[in-house]
Amino acid sequence: MSRRRFEAAVATAAASLGPTRTKALATLLVQGRSPAYILGKLQTPAALETVSSLLTSIAEDGVPSAEAAAYLRGYVASWVRQREGTETRAVWSGPSTPGTPGRSTAQVLTEVVRAAEHRLVAMTYSARSYAPLTAALSEAVARGVAVDIVVETLEGAGGLLSGSEPADAFSRIPGLRIWHWPTDQRAAPGSRLHAKLAVADDRILFLTSANLTAAGAERNIEAGVLLDGGPMPGRMADHIRELQRRGVLARLPGAS
């Protein structure tokens, strides 16, 4: 396996782990821990495949553990520096007015998906099949992006959602990983998974009132903020990864 493939494996694993856990991986490599120990210690379901691929590339390419750890730490340091500057934009859907700032929800949502090179995570309460988003997500998976979608369920919504399961909106996109908030992980009855956001590569964060539906993207009055750069996208992605690691968010049975 070429060193170029090792470098690509580092980028993919780091994008899945986030800065904090990438540095933890580097420490484990310096300590000379075995792949089985490392995977068990990190306990990061969303990054299992990417970390396994990285450990395989380290072994097959003969990269010394100390060198691999230094590369990981250097990658994180560079990544953090690139994220220090933040560009913030307003995002609106619905009736327009002269001088309305920002861009529409539909446009921004698909742009965030298409900007992802390594990892994309999105959360939504309701979801319905929406052709532009389906196409963008399919293209992301095809180019090797690890895509995690966190959705509410009919059970979790407690009768406030009707029709098909929100996860069904993504059933035609093979390779997506669908997550949910199990009801036994909710602190109180009536708790809802109500967040709506998308994070691309821990670099771009889109916070929005809109669900992943055609109505939310195009017809409703919706408002959001797009953050490109700065620490917040990574912090938000780290939080979601930690919820996955702890089992607060779990893979949805029967989903892709």
JOKA-V826358 format. One record per run of one state. SS is the DSSP state (@ for helix, = for strand, . for the rest). FROM is the first residue (numbers start at 1). TO is the last residue. If there is no record, write none. Layout:
# JOKA-V826358
ss | from | to
SS | FROM | TO
SS | FROM | TO
This chain:
# JOKA-V826358
ss | from | to
. | 1 | 2
@ | 3 | 17
. | 18 | 18
@ | 19 | 30
. | 31 | 34
@ | 35 | 42
. | 43 | 44
@ | 45 | 60
. | 61 | 64
@ | 65 | 82
. | 83 | 85
= | 86 | 93
. | 94 | 102
= | 103 | 103
. | 104 | 104
@ | 105 | 115
. | 116 | 118
= | 119 | 124
. | 125 | 126
= | 127 | 127
. | 128 | 130
@ | 131 | 142
. | 143 | 145
= | 146 | 151
. | 152 | 153
@ | 154 | 157
. | 158 | 165
@ | 166 | 170
. | 171 | 176
= | 177 | 180
. | 181 | 182
@ | 183 | 185
. | 186 | 196
= | 197 | 200
. | 201 | 203
= | 204 | 208
. | 209 | 211
= | 212 | 212
. | 213 | 213
@ | 214 | 219
. | 220 | 221
= | 222 | 229
. | 230 | 231
@ | 232 | 246
. | 247 | 249
= | 250 | 251
. | 252 | 256
